[in-house]
Amino acid sequence: MNEYTISDVSKDLGIPSSTLRYYEEIGILKGVARNASGKRVYKREHIDRLNAIKCFKGAGMTMSDIVAFFKYEDTGYEAIDNMMELLKDREIKVREQFRLLMASYAHLLRKIDYYGDIEKFVKSGCKGKAPVWEDYLGDYDSKARCNYVTEMEFNEKALSLPTE
């Protein structure tokens, strides 16, 4: 059974030691034992819990929502309705953030195309017709989605490669 020190966990997960102690204090990281010299000893289940916390924080959950989630989880099936409501509410918010981010990404792609063509125009000695912003009204939303999906597929393939 693997055991980890607070400095190991802090370094490996990028979570400050003070935050790890805070998570214990507020009750979302339970059962952290102490060794003979009183130092914290983390186990695999703590690492799993911390990864879940990082995921929830990355999805924009507040600490009070995270605390509530783990309280619901501790009650078993009794709070399943509350847990599902909390998760579904967060999903709606993440989807909206994702939609806004994709719109920003599409606009960024449009700007890259436009200013890339301006760069080519300038480097050619300003020969020909200068790019006009209105000419860049293509379907950048689709291009953004396509780029995103292609990147996701690439990452999935890279993650599934055998290691030696």
Secondary structure, 3 states (H helix, E strand, C coil): CCCECHHHHHHHHCCCHHHHHHHHHCCCCCCCEECCCCCEEECHHHHHHHHHHHHHHHCCCCHHHHHHHHHHHHCHHHHHHHHHHHHHHHHHHHHHHHHHHHHHHHHHHHHHHHHHHHHHHHHCCCCCCCCCHHHCCCCHHHHHHHHHHHHHHHHHHHHCCCCC
